[in-house]
Amino acid sequence: MPRSKSRRGVVSRPAGKRPAQTGRKKTPAKKTPAAVAPVVAGKKGLNVLFVGSECATYAKSGGLGDVVAALPKALRRMGHDARIVIPLYRTIDRQRHGIVFDRSACVHMGGGEEQWVGVYSAKLDGEVPVWFVDCERFFGRGGIYDEPSGEYPDNAFRFALLSKAALQVCKDTGFVPDVMHAHDWPTALVPVFLKTWDRILSPLSNSASVLTIHNIGYQGKYHASAFPYIGVGYEHFTPNKFEDFGGINLLKAGVAFADMLTTVSPTHRSEILTPDGGMGLAPYLNARSGDLVGILNGADYEHWNPETDSYIAARYSAGDLGGKAKCKAELQRRLGLAVDPKIPLFGIVSRFAHQKGFGLLMEALPRALNSMVMQVAVLGMGDQGTEHFFHWLTAANPGRVGSYIGFSVELSHVIEAGSDFFLMPSLYEPCGLNQMYSMKYGTLPIVRAVGGLEDSVRNYNEWDGSGTGFKFQQPSGAALYDTMGWAVSTWFDRPQHIQRLRASAMAENFSWEKAAREYLAVYEKAIANRKAG
């Protein structure tokens, strides 16, 4: 079988074709429920309260924090009053962010327990009002969900308090939301409380709820001993609401009570309705499928834009890529790589988690480094075995692999700008944001065709150079290796296609405005569902 003419990216395949694993096959367009209608033009703006466990710039562990920060900003710019409630974690710098004391609040939990909390306030990016719930008992810790020794065992109690406190803040301040928008299992109790504690005789009795599922792999499963603290009747401790093999499942309860449900890409909406993709919740999601919408996340181009980025060595645009070469040289110097513009550089910025496909990377990278001319730049932390792997890979490949084990906002921007390709071989990926950032920086994503990666990246067509990245289907190290080889051979054999791919990628627009309009349609449907009872 002939090889690609460049031996620097070895890919065994028929000339002019690429491996079957890369998945050029077209998939049917995903349908969203027809019942979701656009917001009526000129209608009075909505009051929307976001309740989240994370919010970028204050506290963040993943994409959820980016959404909670960016979507309210987009809604406010469209004339809606969007606000945010998050915990005041010990790690949040109050002075730096201008966070000031607002009031105290008494939160009534189950069993007659009264929990007094402090309520602090600030404005995110000078635009979005944010309330912070201060409770040393639950949030005066070093982590959001866990610490190096493991997950906090009282997380069900911690985030039940946050969810209930969000309702109390609304009542105490007089801010009555048309919609309360909850995010993942930590705030999935918001819809529950609205339809139990605040169902009648409350200022919030008409407030609708939307629950966004960012990552269905995390559902908030805890011992049933937390149920009395939540404080809803035992008539709700049933398999279609809270009960899960004798324990409680907070996300399942949110699915049962929310007026509308969303997830963060159209493809992932289809995936979570299947037995494998739903991870135990597929029957309950299928029962609500008419109220489940997939909306692709947006990218915050105020923070991720090579034309304005203050973190990178040189700014650049699609019309003038000279700065990207300087960014690549700076990244190579910074991570101890050989400074050579001709060598294709692969970037990785990620949590070291099984979901992100690091098993595939551990299988493919040593083989690729042994057979291809390439470099790798890595930023991340998490699973200790993965951390040890990258320590070893760096030591075994001096000048070719550079890694930083930890987290650095600055370095994440440096890698996005300085890399030629970006690796995201996720086993599942509800949406993903780094592939969007990569495209804006002219860094071509190499992704597995799942979830939001499938929806946002257009596969390279070797015949005409169209596309915005490289995709593969099979969750195997061999498929990833072949696709990396395909990218390397394109780099050396068809440089004109690399330039066309970059231009197409940088022209993509994943701004939050489009997503915000889709969420507004969901909010209107949630309000209608709430009124219908």
ABEGO torsion letter per residue (X at the ends): XBBBABAABBBBBBBGBBBAAAGABBBBBBBBBAABBBBBBGBBBBBBBBBBABBBGABBABAAAAAAAAAAAAAAAAGBBBBBBBBBBAABBAAAAGBBBABBBBBBBBGGBBBBBBBBBBBBGGABBBBBBBBAAAABBABAABBAAEBBAAAAAAAAAAAAAAAAAAAAAGBBBABBBBBEAAAAAAAAAAABAAABGBAAAABBBBBBBABAABAGBBBAAAAAAAGBBAAABBAABABBGGBBBAAAAAAAABABBBBABAAAAAAAABAAAAGGAAAAAAAAAAABBBBBBBBBAAABBAAABAABABBBBAABAAAAAAAAAAAAAAAGBBBBAABBBBBBBBBBBAAAGAAAAAAAAAAAAAABBBBBBBBEBEBAAAAAAAAAAAAABBGABBBBBEBBAAAAAAAAAABABBBBABABBAAEAAAAAAAAAGBBBBBBBBEAAAAABBBBBAAAGBEAEBBBABBBAAAAAAAAAAAAAAAAABAAAAAAAAAAAAABBABAAAAAAAAAAAAAAAAAAAAAX
